[in-house]
Amino acid sequence: MELEGTPGRRIGVHTAEPGTPDDDAMLLLDLTAPAPAATPARTREV
Protein backbone atom coordinates (compact mmCIF):
# COMPACT_ATOMS: atom_id res chain seq x y z
CA MET A 1 0.00 0.00 0.00
CA GLU A 2 1.45 3.34 -0.94
CA LEU A 3 1.29 6.13 1.62
CA GLU A 4 -0.08 9.49 0.57
CA GLY A 5 2.45 12.28 0.94
CA THR A 6 5.42 9.92 1.28
CA PRO A 7 6.76 9.23 -2.21
CA GLY A 8 8.51 5.89 -2.50
CA ARG A 9 7.30 4.59 0.88
CA ARG A 10 4.94 1.67 1.33
CA ILE A 11 3.40 -0.40 4.10
CA GLY A 12 3.66 -4.17 3.85
CA VAL A 13 1.54 -6.47 5.98
CA HIS A 14 2.59 -10.03 6.72
CA THR A 15 0.36 -12.61 8.35
CA ALA A 16 0.74 -16.23 9.36
CA GLU A 17 -1.68 -19.03 10.05
CA PRO A 18 -2.30 -19.16 13.83
CA GLY A 19 -0.49 -21.99 15.59
CA THR A 20 2.14 -22.46 12.90
CA PRO A 21 5.91 -22.04 13.33
CA ASP A 22 5.67 -18.90 11.19
CA ASP A 23 3.10 -17.45 13.61
CA ASP A 24 5.39 -18.26 16.55
CA ALA A 25 8.27 -16.54 14.76
CA MET A 26 6.19 -13.43 14.09
CA LEU A 27 5.13 -13.28 17.74
CA LEU A 28 8.76 -13.49 18.84
CA LEU A 29 9.71 -10.80 16.34
CA ASP A 30 6.98 -8.56 17.73
CA LEU A 31 8.35 -9.05 21.26
CA THR A 32 11.76 -7.79 20.14
CA ALA A 33 10.39 -4.53 18.69
CA PRO A 34 11.08 -1.45 20.77
CA ALA A 35 8.12 0.02 22.63
CA PRO A 36 6.70 3.14 20.99
CA ALA A 37 7.91 6.38 22.53
CA ALA A 38 5.39 8.20 24.65
CA THR A 39 4.22 11.40 23.02
CA PRO A 40 3.10 14.38 25.05
CA ALA A 41 -0.63 14.97 25.11
CA ARG A 42 -1.72 17.71 22.77
CA THR A 43 -3.73 20.52 24.25
CA ARG A 44 -6.31 22.49 22.39
CA GLU A 45 -6.00 26.24 22.54
CA VAL A 46 -9.25 27.98 23.37
mmCIF entry with sequence, helices, sheets and N, C-alpha, C, O atoms, coordinates in Angstrom:
data_MODEL
# 
_entry.id   MODEL 
# 
_entity.id                         1 
_entity.type                       polymer 
_entity.pdbx_number_of_molecules   1 
# 
_entity_poly.entity_id                      1 
_entity_poly.type                           'polypeptide(L)' 
_entity_poly.nstd_linkage                   no 
_entity_poly.nstd_monomer                   no 
_entity_poly.pdbx_seq_one_letter_code       MELEGTPGRRIGVHTAEPGTPDDDAMLLLDLTAPAPAATPARTREV 
_entity_poly.pdbx_seq_one_letter_code_can   MELEGTPGRRIGVHTAEPGTPDDDAMLLLDLTAPAPAATPARTREV 
_entity_poly.pdbx_strand_id                 A 
# 
loop_
_entity_poly_seq.entity_id 
_entity_poly_seq.num 
_entity_poly_seq.mon_id 
_entity_poly_seq.hetero 
1 1  MET n 
1 2  GLU n 
1 3  LEU n 
1 4  GLU n 
1 5  GLY n 
1 6  THR n 
1 7  PRO n 
1 8  GLY n 
1 9  ARG n 
1 10 ARG n 
1 11 ILE n 
1 12 GLY n 
1 13 VAL n 
1 14 HIS n 
1 15 THR n 
1 16 ALA n 
1 17 GLU n 
1 18 PRO n 
1 19 GLY n 
1 20 THR n 
1 21 PRO n 
1 22 ASP n 
1 23 ASP n 
1 24 ASP n 
1 25 ALA n 
1 26 MET n 
1 27 LEU n 
1 28 LEU n 
1 29 LEU n 
1 30 ASP n 
1 31 LEU n 
1 32 THR n 
1 33 ALA n 
1 34 PRO n 
1 35 ALA n 
1 36 PRO n 
1 37 ALA n 
1 38 ALA n 
1 39 THR n 
1 40 PRO n 
1 41 ALA n 
1 42 ARG n 
1 43 THR n 
1 44 ARG n 
1 45 GLU n 
1 46 VAL n 
# 
_struct_asym.id          A 
_struct_asym.entity_id   1 
# 
_struct_conf.conf_type_id            HELX_P 
_struct_conf.id                      HELX_P1 
_struct_conf.pdbx_PDB_helix_id       AA1 
_struct_conf.beg_label_comp_id       PRO 
_struct_conf.beg_label_asym_id       A 
_struct_conf.beg_label_seq_id        21 
_struct_conf.pdbx_beg_PDB_ins_code   ? 
_struct_conf.end_label_comp_id       THR 
_struct_conf.end_label_asym_id       A 
_struct_conf.end_label_seq_id        32 
_struct_conf.pdbx_end_PDB_ins_code   ? 
_struct_conf.beg_auth_comp_id        PRO 
_struct_conf.beg_auth_asym_id        A 
_struct_conf.beg_auth_seq_id         21 
_struct_conf.end_auth_comp_id        THR 
_struct_conf.end_auth_asym_id        A 
_struct_conf.end_auth_seq_id         32 
_struct_conf.pdbx_PDB_helix_class    1 
_struct_conf.details                 ? 
_struct_conf.pdbx_PDB_helix_length   12 
# 
_struct_conf_type.id          HELX_P 
_struct_conf_type.criteria    ? 
_struct_conf_type.reference   ? 
# 
loop_
_atom_site.group_PDB 
_atom_site.id 
_atom_site.type_symbol 
_atom_site.label_atom_id 
_atom_site.label_alt_id 
_atom_site.label_comp_id 
_atom_site.label_asym_id 
_atom_site.label_entity_id 
_atom_site.label_seq_id 
_atom_site.pdbx_PDB_ins_code 
_atom_site.Cartn_x 
_atom_site.Cartn_y 
_atom_site.Cartn_z 
_atom_site.occupancy 
_atom_site.B_iso_or_equiv 
_atom_site.pdbx_formal_charge 
_atom_site.auth_seq_id 
_atom_site.auth_comp_id 
_atom_site.auth_asym_id 
_atom_site.auth_atom_id 
_atom_site.pdbx_PDB_model_num 
ATOM 1   N N  . MET A 1 1  ? 0.850   -1.158  0.000  1.00 0.00 ? 1  MET A N  1 
ATOM 2   C CA . MET A 1 1  ? 0.000   0.000   0.000  1.00 0.00 ? 1  MET A CA 1 
ATOM 3   C C  . MET A 1 1  ? 0.899   1.225   0.000  1.00 0.00 ? 1  MET A C  1 
ATOM 4   O O  . MET A 1 1  ? 1.796   1.341   0.836  1.00 0.00 ? 1  MET A O  1 
ATOM 5   N N  . GLU A 1 2  ? 0.672   2.107   -0.901 1.00 0.00 ? 2  GLU A N  1 
ATOM 6   C CA . GLU A 1 2  ? 1.449   3.341   -0.937 1.00 0.00 ? 2  GLU A CA 1 
ATOM 7   C C  . GLU A 1 2  ? 0.852   4.339   0.049  1.00 0.00 ? 2  GLU A C  1 
ATOM 8   O O  . GLU A 1 2  ? -0.357  4.365   0.278  1.00 0.00 ? 2  GLU A O  1 
ATOM 9   N N  . LEU A 1 3  ? 1.720   5.153   0.623  1.00 0.00 ? 3  LEU A N  1 
ATOM 10  C CA . LEU A 1 3  ? 1.293   6.129   1.617  1.00 0.00 ? 3  LEU A CA 1 
ATOM 11  C C  . LEU A 1 3  ? 1.240   7.512   0.999  1.00 0.00 ? 3  LEU A C  1 
ATOM 12  O O  . LEU A 1 3  ? 2.219   7.982   0.418  1.00 0.00 ? 3  LEU A O  1 
ATOM 13  N N  . GLU A 1 4  ? 0.102   8.156   1.124  1.00 0.00 ? 4  GLU A N  1 
ATOM 14  C CA . GLU A 1 4  ? -0.075  9.490   0.574  1.00 0.00 ? 4  GLU A CA 1 
ATOM 15  C C  . GLU A 1 4  ? 0.911   10.461  1.227  1.00 0.00 ? 4  GLU A C  1 
ATOM 16  O O  . GLU A 1 4  ? 1.090   10.449  2.445  1.00 0.00 ? 4  GLU A O  1 
ATOM 17  N N  . GLY A 1 5  ? 1.535   11.284  0.423  1.00 0.00 ? 5  GLY A N  1 
ATOM 18  C CA . GLY A 1 5  ? 2.452   12.284  0.938  1.00 0.00 ? 5  GLY A CA 1 
ATOM 19  C C  . GLY A 1 5  ? 3.831   11.757  1.299  1.00 0.00 ? 5  GLY A C  1 
ATOM 20  O O  . GLY A 1 5  ? 4.643   12.493  1.859  1.00 0.00 ? 5  GLY A O  1 
ATOM 21  N N  . THR A 1 6  ? 4.111   10.494  0.991  1.00 0.00 ? 6  THR A N  1 
ATOM 22  C CA . THR A 1 6  ? 5.422   9.921   1.281  1.00 0.00 ? 6  THR A CA 1 
ATOM 23  C C  . THR A 1 6  ? 5.899   9.161   0.046  1.00 0.00 ? 6  THR A C  1 
ATOM 24  O O  . THR A 1 6  ? 5.849   7.932   0.016  1.00 0.00 ? 6  THR A O  1 
ATOM 25  N N  . PRO A 1 7  ? 6.358   9.885   -0.965 1.00 0.00 ? 7  PRO A N  1 
ATOM 26  C CA . PRO A 1 7  ? 6.756   9.230   -2.209 1.00 0.00 ? 7  PRO A CA 1 
ATOM 27  C C  . PRO A 1 7  ? 7.802   8.136   -1.986 1.00 0.00 ? 7  PRO A C  1 
ATOM 28  O O  . PRO A 1 7  ? 8.796   8.341   -1.288 1.00 0.00 ? 7  PRO A O  1 
ATOM 29  N N  . GLY A 1 8  ? 7.563   6.988   -2.584 1.00 0.00 ? 8  GLY A N  1 
ATOM 30  C CA . GLY A 1 8  ? 8.510   5.891   -2.498 1.00 0.00 ? 8  GLY A CA 1 
ATOM 31  C C  . GLY A 1 8  ? 8.374   5.038   -1.250 1.00 0.00 ? 8  GLY A C  1 
ATOM 32  O O  . GLY A 1 8  ? 9.093   4.049   -1.112 1.00 0.00 ? 8  GLY A O  1 
ATOM 33  N N  . ARG A 1 9  ? 7.487   5.381   -0.347 1.00 0.00 ? 9  ARG A N  1 
ATOM 34  C CA . ARG A 1 9  ? 7.303   4.594   0.885  1.00 0.00 ? 9  ARG A CA 1 
ATOM 35  C C  . ARG A 1 9  ? 6.039   3.756   0.770  1.00 0.00 ? 9  ARG A C  1 
ATOM 36  O O  . ARG A 1 9  ? 5.055   4.167   0.156  1.00 0.00 ? 9  ARG A O  1 
ATOM 37  N N  . ARG A 1 10 ? 6.086   2.583   1.367  1.00 0.00 ? 10 ARG A N  1 
ATOM 38  C CA . ARG A 1 10 ? 4.944   1.671   1.334  1.00 0.00 ? 10 ARG A CA 1 
ATOM 39  C C  . ARG A 1 10 ? 4.820   0.956   2.663  1.00 0.00 ? 10 ARG A C  1 
ATOM 40  O O  . ARG A 1 10 ? 5.777   0.876   3.432  1.00 0.00 ? 10 ARG A O  1 
ATOM 41  N N  . ILE A 1 11 ? 3.640   0.442   2.922  1.00 0.00 ? 11 ILE A N  1 
ATOM 42  C CA . ILE A 1 11 ? 3.400   -0.400  4.095  1.00 0.00 ? 11 ILE A CA 1 
ATOM 43  C C  . ILE A 1 11 ? 3.182   -1.817  3.581  1.00 0.00 ? 11 ILE A C  1 
ATOM 44  O O  . ILE A 1 11 ? 2.402   -2.037  2.655  1.00 0.00 ? 11 ILE A O  1 
ATOM 45  N N  . GLY A 1 12 ? 3.865   -2.764  4.180  1.00 0.00 ? 12 GLY A N  1 
ATOM 46  C CA . GLY A 1 12 ? 3.662   -4.170  3.850  1.00 0.00 ? 12 GLY A CA 1 
ATOM 47  C C  . GLY A 1 12 ? 3.111   -4.880  5.076  1.00 0.00 ? 12 GLY A C  1 
ATOM 48  O O  . GLY A 1 12 ? 3.569   -4.639  6.193  1.00 0.00 ? 12 GLY A O  1 
ATOM 49  N N  . VAL A 1 13 ? 2.152   -5.734  4.881  1.00 0.00 ? 13 VAL A N  1 
ATOM 50  C CA . VAL A 1 13 ? 1.537   -6.469  5.983  1.00 0.00 ? 13 VAL A CA 1 
ATOM 51  C C  . VAL A 1 13 ? 1.790   -7.954  5.769  1.00 0.00 ? 13 VAL A C  1 
ATOM 52  O O  . VAL A 1 13 ? 1.507   -8.494  4.699  1.00 0.00 ? 13 VAL A O  1 
ATOM 53  N N  . HIS A 1 14 ? 2.321   -8.603  6.783  1.00 0.00 ? 14 HIS A N  1 
ATOM 54  C CA . HIS A 1 14 ? 2.590   -10.031 6.718  1.00 0.00 ? 14 HIS A CA 1 
ATOM 55  C C  . HIS A 1 14 ? 1.738   -10.726 7.776  1.00 0.00 ? 14 HIS A C  1 
ATOM 56  O O  . HIS A 1 14 ? 1.630   -10.252 8.907  1.00 0.00 ? 14 HIS A O  1 
ATOM 57  N N  . THR A 1 15 ? 1.150   -11.828 7.407  1.00 0.00 ? 15 THR A N  1 
ATOM 58  C CA . THR A 1 15 ? 0.356   -12.608 8.349  1.00 0.00 ? 15 THR A CA 1 
ATOM 59  C C  . THR A 1 15 ? 0.810   -14.061 8.296  1.00 0.00 ? 15 THR A C  1 
ATOM 60  O O  . THR A 1 15 ? 1.485   -14.487 7.359  1.00 0.00 ? 15 THR A O  1 
ATOM 61  N N  . ALA A 1 16 ? 0.426   -14.804 9.314  1.00 0.00 ? 16 ALA A N  1 
ATOM 62  C CA . ALA A 1 16 ? 0.741   -16.231 9.357  1.00 0.00 ? 16 ALA A CA 1 
ATOM 63  C C  . ALA A 1 16 ? -0.453  -16.970 9.943  1.00 0.00 ? 16 ALA A C  1 
ATOM 64  O O  . ALA A 1 16 ? -1.202  -16.428 10.756 1.00 0.00 ? 16 ALA A O  1 
ATOM 65  N N  . GLU A 1 17 ? -0.610  -18.179 9.529  1.00 0.00 ? 17 GLU A N  1 
ATOM 66  C CA . GLU A 1 17 ? -1.684  -19.028 10.049 1.00 0.00 ? 17 GLU A CA 1 
ATOM 67  C C  . GLU A 1 17 ? -1.453  -19.260 11.542 1.00 0.00 ? 17 GLU A C  1 
ATOM 68  O O  . GLU A 1 17 ? -0.375  -19.705 11.935 1.00 0.00 ? 17 GLU A O  1 
ATOM 69  N N  . PRO A 1 18 ? -2.463  -18.960 12.386 1.00 0.00 ? 18 PRO A N  1 
ATOM 70  C CA . PRO A 1 18 ? -2.304  -19.157 13.826 1.00 0.00 ? 18 PRO A CA 1 
ATOM 71  C C  . PRO A 1 18 ? -1.862  -20.584 14.160 1.00 0.00 ? 18 PRO A C  1 
ATOM 72  O O  . PRO A 1 18 ? -2.334  -21.556 13.570 1.00 0.00 ? 18 PRO A O  1 
ATOM 73  N N  . GLY A 1 19 ? -0.937  -20.681 15.128 1.00 0.00 ? 19 GLY A N  1 
ATOM 74  C CA . GLY A 1 19 ? -0.492  -21.986 15.593 1.00 0.00 ? 19 GLY A CA 1 
ATOM 75  C C  . GLY A 1 19 ? 0.628   -22.604 14.778 1.00 0.00 ? 19 GLY A C  1 
ATOM 76  O O  . GLY A 1 19 ? 1.092   -23.700 15.094 1.00 0.00 ? 19 GLY A O  1 
ATOM 77  N N  . THR A 1 20 ? 1.069   -21.915 13.730 1.00 0.00 ? 20 THR A N  1 
ATOM 78  C CA . THR A 1 20 ? 2.143   -22.457 12.896 1.00 0.00 ? 20 THR A CA 1 
ATOM 79  C C  . THR A 1 20 ? 3.498   -21.934 13.391 1.00 0.00 ? 20 THR A C  1 
ATOM 80  O O  . THR A 1 20 ? 3.547   -20.961 14.144 1.00 0.00 ? 20 THR A O  1 
ATOM 81  N N  . PRO A 1 21 ? 4.584   -22.569 12.975 1.00 0.00 ? 21 PRO A N  1 
ATOM 82  C CA . PRO A 1 21 ? 5.907   -22.043 13.331 1.00 0.00 ? 21 PRO A CA 1 
ATOM 83  C C  . PRO A 1 21 ? 6.118   -20.604 12.841 1.00 0.00 ? 21 PRO A C  1 
ATOM 84  O O  . PRO A 1 21 ? 6.791   -19.813 13.503 1.00 0.00 ? 21 PRO A O  1 
ATOM 85  N N  . ASP A 1 22 ? 5.547   -20.271 11.689 1.00 0.00 ? 22 ASP A N  1 
ATOM 86  C CA . ASP A 1 22 ? 5.670   -18.902 11.189 1.00 0.00 ? 22 ASP A CA 1 
ATOM 87  C C  . ASP A 1 22 ? 4.974   -17.918 12.130 1.00 0.00 ? 22 ASP A C  1 
ATOM 88  O O  . ASP A 1 22 ? 5.488   -16.826 12.374 1.00 0.00 ? 22 ASP A O  1 
ATOM 89  N N  . ASP A 1 23 ? 3.820   -18.295 12.655 1.00 0.00 ? 23 ASP A N  1 
ATOM 90  C CA . ASP A 1 23 ? 3.101   -17.454 13.608 1.00 0.00 ? 23 ASP A CA 1 
ATOM 91  C C  . ASP A 1 23 ? 3.935   -17.267 14.874 1.00 0.00 ? 23 ASP A C  1 
ATOM 92  O O  . ASP A 1 23 ? 4.039   -16.156 15.395 1.00 0.00 ? 23 ASP A O  1 
ATOM 93  N N  . ASP A 1 24 ? 4.523   -18.345 15.364 1.00 0.00 ? 24 ASP A N  1 
ATOM 94  C CA . ASP A 1 24 ? 5.389   -18.256 16.547 1.00 0.00 ? 24 ASP A CA 1 
ATOM 95  C C  . ASP A 1 24 ? 6.555   -17.304 16.286 1.00 0.00 ? 24 ASP A C  1 
ATOM 96  O O  . ASP A 1 24 ? 6.909   -16.497 17.146 1.00 0.00 ? 24 ASP A O  1 
ATOM 97  N N  . ALA A 1 25 ? 7.143   -17.401 15.109 1.00 0.00 ? 25 ALA A N  1 
ATOM 98  C CA . ALA A 1 25 ? 8.275   -16.539 14.761 1.00 0.00 ? 25 ALA A CA 1 
ATOM 99  C C  . ALA A 1 25 ? 7.851   -15.079 14.707 1.00 0.00 ? 25 ALA A C  1 
ATOM 100 O O  . ALA A 1 25 ? 8.590   -14.201 15.152 1.00 0.00 ? 25 ALA A O  1 
ATOM 101 N N  . MET A 1 26 ? 6.673   -14.815 14.166 1.00 0.00 ? 26 MET A N  1 
ATOM 102 C CA . MET A 1 26 ? 6.193   -13.431 14.093 1.00 0.00 ? 26 MET A CA 1 
ATOM 103 C C  . MET A 1 26 ? 5.898   -12.885 15.484 1.00 0.00 ? 26 MET A C  1 
ATOM 104 O O  . MET A 1 26 ? 6.149   -11.710 15.752 1.00 0.00 ? 26 MET A O  1 
ATOM 105 N N  . LEU A 1 27 ? 5.371   -13.719 16.366 1.00 0.00 ? 27 LEU A N  1 
ATOM 106 C CA . LEU A 1 27 ? 5.131   -13.280 17.743 1.00 0.00 ? 27 LEU A CA 1 
ATOM 107 C C  . LEU A 1 27 ? 6.442   -12.941 18.440 1.00 0.00 ? 27 LEU A C  1 
ATOM 108 O O  . LEU A 1 27 ? 6.527   -11.938 19.149 1.00 0.00 ? 27 LEU A O  1 
ATOM 109 N N  . LEU A 1 28 ? 7.460   -13.768 18.245 1.00 0.00 ? 28 LEU A N  1 
ATOM 110 C CA . LEU A 1 28 ? 8.762   -13.492 18.836 1.00 0.00 ? 28 LEU A CA 1 
ATOM 111 C C  . LEU A 1 28 ? 9.370   -12.211 18.261 1.00 0.00 ? 28 LEU A C  1 
ATOM 112 O O  . LEU A 1 28 ? 9.973   -11.424 18.990 1.00 0.00 ? 28 LEU A O  1 
ATOM 113 N N  . LEU A 1 29 ? 9.212   -12.011 16.974 1.00 0.00 ? 29 LEU A N  1 
ATOM 114 C CA . LEU A 1 29 ? 9.713   -10.803 16.340 1.00 0.00 ? 29 LEU A CA 1 
ATOM 115 C C  . LEU A 1 29 ? 9.032   -9.574  16.930 1.00 0.00 ? 29 LEU A C  1 
ATOM 116 O O  . LEU A 1 29 ? 9.684   -8.561  17.185 1.00 0.00 ? 29 LEU A O  1 
ATOM 117 N N  . ASP A 1 30 ? 7.726   -9.662  17.145 1.00 0.00 ? 30 ASP A N  1 
ATOM 118 C CA . ASP A 1 30 ? 6.983   -8.558  17.734 1.00 0.00 ? 30 ASP A CA 1 
ATOM 119 C C  . ASP A 1 30 ? 7.491   -8.241  19.140 1.00 0.00 ? 30 ASP A C  1 
ATOM 120 O O  . ASP A 1 30 ? 7.554   -7.074  19.528 1.00 0.00 ? 30 ASP A O  1 
ATOM 121 N N  . LEU A 1 31 ? 7.849   -9.259  19.893 1.00 0.00 ? 31 LEU A N  1 
ATOM 122 C CA . LEU A 1 31 ? 8.349   -9.052  21.256 1.00 0.00 ? 31 LEU A CA 1 
ATOM 123 C C  . LEU A 1 31 ? 9.695   -8.334  21.269 1.00 0.00 ? 31 LEU A C  1 
ATOM 124 O O  . LEU A 1 31 ? 10.043  -7.700  22.265 1.00 0.00 ? 31 LEU A O  1 
ATOM 125 N N  . THR A 1 32 ? 10.453  -8.423  20.185 1.00 0.00 ? 32 THR A N  1 
ATOM 126 C CA . THR A 1 32 ? 11.762  -7.786  20.138 1.00 0.00 ? 32 THR A CA 1 
ATOM 127 C C  . THR A 1 32 ? 11.689  -6.334  19.672 1.00 0.00 ? 32 THR A C  1 
ATOM 128 O O  . THR A 1 32 ? 12.678  -5.606  19.760 1.00 0.00 ? 32 THR A O  1 
ATOM 129 N N  . ALA A 1 33 ? 10.535  -5.910  19.180 1.00 0.00 ? 33 ALA A N  1 
ATOM 130 C CA . ALA A 1 33 ? 10.393  -4.534  18.688 1.00 0.00 ? 33 ALA A CA 1 
ATOM 131 C C  . ALA A 1 33 ? 10.420  -3.566  19.867 1.00 0.00 ? 33 ALA A C  1 
ATOM 132 O O  . ALA A 1 33 ? 9.856   -3.855  20.923 1.00 0.00 ? 33 ALA A O  1 
ATOM 133 N N  . PRO A 1 34 ? 11.072  -2.424  19.690 1.00 0.00 ? 34 PRO A N  1 
ATOM 134 C CA . PRO A 1 34 ? 11.085  -1.445  20.775 1.00 0.00 ? 34 PRO A CA 1 
ATOM 135 C C  . PRO A 1 34 ? 9.685   -0.899  21.027 1.00 0.00 ? 34 PRO A C  1 
ATOM 136 O O  . PRO A 1 34 ? 8.872   -0.789  20.110 1.00 0.00 ? 34 PRO A O  1 
ATOM 137 N N  . ALA A 1 35 ? 9.422   -0.559  22.277 1.00 0.00 ? 35 ALA A N  1 
ATOM 138 C CA . ALA A 1 35 ? 8.124   0.019   22.626 1.00 0.00 ? 35 ALA A CA 1 
ATOM 139 C C  . ALA A 1 35 ? 8.033   1.407   22.002 1.00 0.00 ? 35 ALA A C  1 
ATOM 140 O O  . ALA A 1 35 ? 9.035   2.118   21.921 1.00 0.00 ? 35 ALA A O  1 
ATOM 141 N N  . PRO A 1 36 ? 6.840   1.798   21.563 1.00 0.00 ? 36 PRO A N  1 
ATOM 142 C CA . PRO A 1 36 ? 6.704   3.138   20.989 1.00 0.00 ? 36 PRO A CA 1 
ATOM 143 C C  . PRO A 1 36 ? 7.004   4.206   22.044 1.00 0.00 ? 36 PRO A C  1 
ATOM 144 O O  . PRO A 1 36 ? 6.683   4.038   23.221 1.00 0.00 ? 36 PRO A O  1 
ATOM 145 N N  . ALA A 1 37 ? 7.612   5.285   21.615 1.00 0.00 ? 37 ALA A N  1 
ATOM 146 C CA . ALA A 1 37 ? 7.915   6.376   22.535 1.00 0.00 ? 37 ALA A CA 1 
ATOM 147 C C  . ALA A 1 37 ? 6.630   7.086   22.930 1.00 0.00 ? 37 ALA A C  1 
ATOM 148 O O  . ALA A 1 37 ? 5.731   7.281   22.113 1.00 0.00 ? 37 ALA A O  1 
ATOM 149 N N  . ALA A 1 38 ? 6.563   7.460   24.179 1.00 0.00 ? 38 ALA A N  1 
ATOM 150 C CA . ALA A 1 38 ? 5.388   8.202   24.647 1.00 0.00 ? 38 ALA A CA 1 
ATOM 151 C C  . ALA A 1 38 ? 5.429   9.597   24.023 1.00 0.00 ? 38 ALA A C  1 
ATOM 152 O O  . ALA A 1 38 ? 6.481   10.232  23.957 1.00 0.00 ? 38 ALA A O  1 
ATOM 153 N N  . THR A 1 39 ? 4.287   10.048  23.577 1.00 0.00 ? 39 THR A N  1 
ATOM 154 C CA . THR A 1 39 ? 4.217   11.396  23.017 1.00 0.00 ? 39 THR A CA 1 
ATOM 155 C C  . THR A 1 39 ? 3.420   12.258  23.988 1.00 0.00 ? 39 THR A C  1 
ATOM 156 O O  . THR A 1 39 ? 2.447   11.801  24.588 1.00 0.00 ? 39 THR A O  1 
ATOM 157 N N  . PRO A 1 40 ? 3.842   13.503  24.133 1.00 0.00 ? 40 PRO A N  1 
ATOM 158 C CA . PRO A 1 40 ? 3.101   14.380  25.049 1.00 0.00 ? 40 PRO A CA 1 
ATOM 159 C C  . PRO A 1 40 ? 1.684   14.610  24.545 1.00 0.00 ? 40 PRO A C  1 
ATOM 160 O O  . PRO A 1 40 ? 1.435   14.671  23.340 1.00 0.00 ? 40 PRO A O  1 
ATOM 161 N N  . ALA A 1 41 ? 0.772   14.734  25.483 1.00 0.00 ? 41 ALA A N  1 
ATOM 162 C CA . ALA A 1 41 ? -0.627  14.973  25.106 1.00 0.00 ? 41 ALA A CA 1 
ATOM 163 C C  . ALA A 1 41 ? -0.738  16.342  24.464 1.00 0.00 ? 41 ALA A C  1 
ATOM 164 O O  . ALA A 1 41 ? -0.118  17.307  24.911 1.00 0.00 ? 41 ALA A O  1 
ATOM 165 N N  . ARG A 1 42 ? -1.522  16.412  23.428 1.00 0.00 ? 42 ARG A N  1 
ATOM 166 C CA . ARG A 1 42 ? -1.721  17.705  22.774 1.00 0.00 ? 42 ARG A CA 1 
ATOM 167 C C  . ARG A 1 42 ? -2.853  18.431  23.480 1.00 0.00 ? 42 ARG A C  1 
ATOM 168 O O  . ARG A 1 42 ? -3.852  17.828  23.871 1.00 0.00 ? 42 ARG A O  1 
ATOM 169 N N  . THR A 1 43 ? -2.678  19.721  23.634 1.00 0.00 ? 43 THR A N  1 
ATOM 170 C CA . THR A 1 43 ? -3.728  20.521  24.251 1.00 0.00 ? 43 THR A CA 1 
ATOM 171 C C  . THR A 1 43 ? -4.342  21.415  23.198 1.00 0.00 ? 43 THR A C  1 
ATOM 172 O O  . THR A 1 43 ? -3.662  21.876  22.281 1.00 0.00 ? 43 THR A O  1 
ATOM 173 N N  . ARG A 1 44 ? -5.600  21.650  23.334 1.00 0.00 ? 44 ARG A N  1 
ATOM 174 C CA . ARG A 1 44 ? -6.311  22.488  22.392 1.00 0.00 ? 44 ARG A CA 1 
ATOM 175 C C  . ARG A 1 44 ? -6.352  23.902  22.933 1.00 0.00 ? 44 ARG A C  1 
ATOM 176 O O  . ARG A 1 44 ? -6.750  24.128  24.076 1.00 0.00 ? 44 ARG A O  1 
ATOM 177 N N  . GLU A 1 45 ? -5.941  24.851  22.111 1.00 0.00 ? 45 GLU A N  1 
ATOM 178 C CA . GLU A 1 45 ? -6.003  26.237  22.545 1.00 0.00 ? 45 GLU A CA 1 
ATOM 179 C C  . GLU A 1 45 ? -7.421  26.728  22.390 1.00 0.00 ? 45 GLU A C  1 
ATOM 180 O O  . GLU A 1 45 ? -8.088  26.447  21.394 1.00 0.00 ? 45 GLU A O  1 
ATOM 181 N N  . VAL A 1 46 ? -7.874  27.468  23.388 1.00 0.00 ? 46 VAL A N  1 
ATOM 182 C CA . VAL A 1 46 ? -9.253  27.984  23.375 1.00 0.00 ? 46 VAL A CA 1 
ATOM 183 C C  . VAL A 1 46 ? -9.264  29.435  23.045 1.00 0.00 ? 46 VAL A C  1 
ATOM 184 O O  . VAL A 1 46 ? -10.331 30.046  22.986 1.00 0.00 ? 46 VAL A O  1 
# 
